[in-house]
Amino acid sequence: MPEQTFDNESMNATAAGDETAADQADAAAVAPGADQSDAALNTLQRERDTLQDQLLRTAAEFKNYRTRMDKERRDLSEYATSEILMELLPIIDNFERALQAPAGADADAFKKGIELIHKQMLDLLRKRGVTPIDALGSDFDPNLHQAVIHEASDEHREGEVMQELQRGYRIGDRLLRPAMVKVAKRS
């Protein structure tokens, strides 16, 4: 059996708690290529730690981005809402003036005032890209109309919109509200 000898330096390192130096010396004595594999392992561990750190940072940046985008979306929505509401306030003012008219006021003047307010409201909608759907006399289209009544008629063709009960509107090409209509059917 070969005799093992220890020098003072390795004994002091082990006694002082520096086990890594002793472990490395033992590993080098047992496996001649161990230094290379340890170095490769250490390199891979550093790369893993770097990638894990990058992943955590990217996840945090994405969370911050999403939070910022949600806030910007809310702010934009509030801005758009406040802008349209500011345009509605003069119309409400005109309605309040009409309601404060004396009880004995001329009915024709009152009606004319309400018509002007109605025109003011339609102008605001048009300015905002909202257009009414022309339903009366057209063929029933379930994408634009909501049929609430079907009535037999000899004067109208089957599926024709006979009466518009509530006007529908579009904003651009998108349906804002369907028109509520009465549709003719064969008698």
Summary of the structure (lengths in Angstrom):
residues: 187
radius of gyration: 40.9
end to end distance: 116.6
largest distance: 128.0
contacts: 410
relative contact order: 0.07
helix: 57%
strand: 18%
